[in-house]
Amino acid sequence: MMAVPFRIDMPHGSLAGDRREGSGTPLVLVHGFGGSRHDWEPLVTALPAELPLVAYDQRGFGESSGEAGVAFSHADDLLALLDAIEVGRADLCGMSLGGATALNFALNHPERVRRLVLISPLMVGWTWTDDWVERWKQIGRAARAGDIGTARELWWRHPLFGTTRAGPAAPLLRASIEAFHGRQWVQDDQRPELPEVDRLAELSVPTLLLTGTRDTEDFRLIADLIAAAGQDVTRIDHAGAGHLLNLETPGTIAGEIARFLQSEN
């Protein structure tokens, strides 16, 4: 069945997405920083055709909008989205920044989540390593100077994407980066949150954690913490893979996600 586009207006912004009807609990896909819902296309192609799906652009990314200077929460936006499309309980799949959104939502609203899939997730309130901070500052300086081309090139060359650059999905990554306007490198209006690491023991939703052994230090540590503290976490660590499993190994993780969503335990 073809996906149907939608747009939801909210105070100070709007969310754009696509919805595919099917049977059972819908799977909501939440993309990473700088990306859009289109980053999920290789995975969607490999998922069961009958699985109902919702893929949307987070506020300020892709075709979604946000008013500059107005503080917001991606998880609050997700709640507004589910309410607007009348989904009482969903399966969530978040990638990187989208993983932080999905995890934060699952901790705040566990009754609205049946199962949770985290792919190389970020975590709200994370304290980054010095190397990450320095690279981020370099990108931000270029963006604030109006040199978005250099900012995009620095992001493309980031160690986070080393394995993707070296593989067949490199053109998909390059296209996604080139499509990113870069405003969040200049100013990110996400509302400050307390560190999520202190809440991980509250994670009770059945969770599938998908990681790559060659991801960066920060994301490896985040995954280790989630796996250790969550109440019902199944981790699959993909040897030789990096951060963007949705682009590097979409067929493999599609099978893992489908089996997880269909399992009874």
Backbone hydrogen bonds, N-H to C=O, Kabsch-Sander energy under -0.5 kcal/mol:
donor,donor_aa,acceptor,acceptor_aa,energy
4,V,19,R,-3.2
6,F,17,G,-2.7
8,I,15,L,-2.8
9,D,7,R,-0.5
10,M,13,G,-3.0
13,G,10,M,-1.8
14,S,65,S,-1.7
15,L,8,I,-2.5
17,G,6,F,-2.3
18,D,55,A,-3.0
19,R,4,V,-2.1
20,R,53,L,-3.0
21,E,19,R,-0.5
23,S,50,E,-1.6
27,L,52,P,-2.7
28,V,26,P,-0.6
28,V,91,D,-3.2
29,L,27,L,-0.5
29,L,54,V,-3.2
30,V,93,C,-2.8
31,H,29,L,-0.5
31,H,56,Y,-0.6
35,G,32,G,-1.7
39,D,36,S,-1.8
40,W,37,R,-1.6
41,E,38,H,-1.6
43,L,40,W,-0.5
44,V,40,W,-3.0
45,T,41,E,-2.3
46,A,42,P,-0.9
46,A,43,L,-0.7
47,L,43,L,-1.2
47,L,44,V,-0.6
51,L,48,P,-1.6
53,L,20,R,-1.9
54,V,27,L,-2.4
55,A,18,D,-2.4
56,Y,29,L,-1.3
57,D,16,A,-2.9
58,Q,56,Y,-0.5
61,F,58,Q,-2.6
64,S,61,F,-2.3
65,S,14,S,-1.7
67,E,12,H,-2.8
70,V,67,E,-1.6
71,A,69,G,-0.6
72,F,189,D,-1.5
77,D,73,S,-2.0
78,L,74,H,-2.0
79,L,75,A,-2.0
80,A,76,D,-2.3
81,L,77,D,-2.4
82,L,78,L,-2.5
83,D,79,L,-2.3
84,A,80,A,-2.4
85,I,81,L,-2.2
86,E,83,D,-0.9
87,V,82,L,-2.8
88,G,86,E,-0.7
90,A,112,R,-2.6
91,D,26,P,-2.7
92,L,115,R,-2.3
93,C,28,V,-2.8
94,G,117,V,-2.5
95,M,30,V,-2.5
96,S,119,I,-2.4
98,G,95,M,-2.5
99,G,96,S,-0.5
100,A,96,S,-1.6
101,T,97,L,-2.0
102,A,98,G,-2.6
103,L,99,G,-2.7
104,N,100,A,-2.6
105,F,101,T,-2.3
106,A,102,A,-2.4
107,L,103,L,-2.1
108,N,104,N,-2.0
109,H,105,F,-3.1
112,R,109,H,-2.2
113,V,110,P,-1.3
114,R,90,A,-2.7
116,L,206,P,-2.6
117,V,92,L,-3.0
118,L,208,L,-3.0
119,I,94,G,-3.0
119,I,117,V,-0.5
120,S,118,L,-0.6
120,S,210,L,-2.6
122,L,96,S,-2.4
126,W,123,M,-1.4
128,W,126,W,-0.7
133,V,129,T,-2.3
134,E,130,D,-2.5
135,R,131,D,-2.1
136,W,132,W,-2.4
137,K,133,V,-2.3
138,Q,134,E,-1.9
139,I,135,R,-2.0
140,G,136,W,-2.6
141,R,137,K,-2.6
142,A,138,Q,-1.8
143,A,139,I,-2.4
144,R,140,G,-2.8
145,A,141,R,-1.4
146,G,143,A,-1.6
147,D,142,A,-2.4
148,I,146,G,-1.2
151,A,147,D,-1.9
152,R,148,I,-2.9
153,E,149,G,-1.9
154,L,150,T,-2.6
155,W,151,A,-2.1
156,W,152,R,-2.7
157,R,153,E,-2.0
158,H,155,W,-1.2
161,F,158,H,-2.0
162,G,159,P,-1.7
165,R,161,F,-2.9
166,A,162,G,-1.3
167,G,164,T,-1.4
170,A,167,G,-1.5
172,L,169,A,-0.6
173,L,169,A,-2.0
174,R,170,A,-2.8
175,A,171,P,-2.3
176,S,172,L,-2.0
177,I,173,L,-2.4
178,E,174,R,-2.5
179,A,175,A,-1.5
180,F,176,S,-0.6
180,F,177,I,-1.0
185,W,182,G,-1.4
186,V,182,G,-0.6
186,V,183,R,-1.3
187,Q,183,R,-2.6
189,D,187,Q,-0.6
191,R,72,F,-3.8
196,E,124,V,-2.9
198,D,195,P,-1.0
199,R,196,E,-2.8
200,L,196,E,-0.5
200,L,197,V,-0.7
202,E,199,R,-2.4
203,L,200,L,-1.9
204,S,202,E,-1.0
207,T,232,D,-2.8
208,L,116,L,-2.9
209,L,207,T,-0.5
209,L,234,T,-3.2
210,L,118,L,-3.1
210,L,208,L,-0.6
211,T,209,L,-0.5
211,T,236,I,-2.3
213,T,238,H,-2.2
214,R,241,A,-3.0
215,D,212,G,-1.7
220,R,216,T,-2.2
221,L,217,E,-2.2
222,I,218,D,-2.3
223,A,219,F,-2.1
224,D,220,R,-2.2
225,L,221,L,-2.3
226,I,222,I,-2.3
227,A,223,A,-2.7
228,A,224,D,-2.0
229,A,225,L,-2.3
230,G,226,I,-2.4
231,Q,203,L,-2.6
234,T,207,T,-3.0
235,R,233,V,-0.5
236,I,209,L,-2.7
238,H,211,T,-3.3
238,H,236,I,-0.6
239,A,237,D,-0.7
241,A,238,H,-1.5
243,H,160,L,-0.8
245,L,243,H,-1.7
247,L,244,L,-1.4
248,E,244,L,-3.0
249,T,245,L,-1.9
253,I,249,T,-2.3
254,A,250,P,-2.0
255,G,251,G,-1.6
256,E,252,T,-1.7
257,I,253,I,-2.9
258,A,254,A,-2.6
259,R,255,G,-2.2
260,F,256,E,-2.0
261,L,257,I,-2.7
262,Q,258,A,-1.7
263,S,259,R,-1.1
